Amino acid sequence: MANIKSQIKRIGQNEKRRLRNKGVRSDMKTRVKTVEQAASAGAETEESLKVAIAKIDKAASKGVIHKNTAARKKSRLTKRVARLSAAASAD
């Protein structure tokens, strides 16, 4: 444990941020998973895709993930949903 007062404060701040970021990241992953499951089941994905993309953008704006990572995740997610829904409609 740190002896310096500023370092003790910094440790506390980092822990708060870590927990906040963990929540944002977890929610983002959950929304992405929901979209993928809906697409593979052949259900309507438009609304859940919008929510997932909004969560990814929110994580990027809060600094939880980098903006390029957010762009990559959104791109891959939309491609995956298109592929899965095309496969589900073909069956």
C-alpha angles and dihedrals in degrees: 000000000000121000097199115092095222091050092051088053091047091053090053093048092049091051092051091049092046091054093045092049091047090057094048092047092047093050090049092052091047093053092048091050091050091054093049092049092049091049094049090048090052094242126141108285104174097096096040090048090055091051092048092050090048090052091049091050091048091052090051093048091051090051095245090123130016118262092242090051089052091050091049093048092049092048094049092044094053091047091049093048091049091050094046095046091048089051092046093050091048091057 
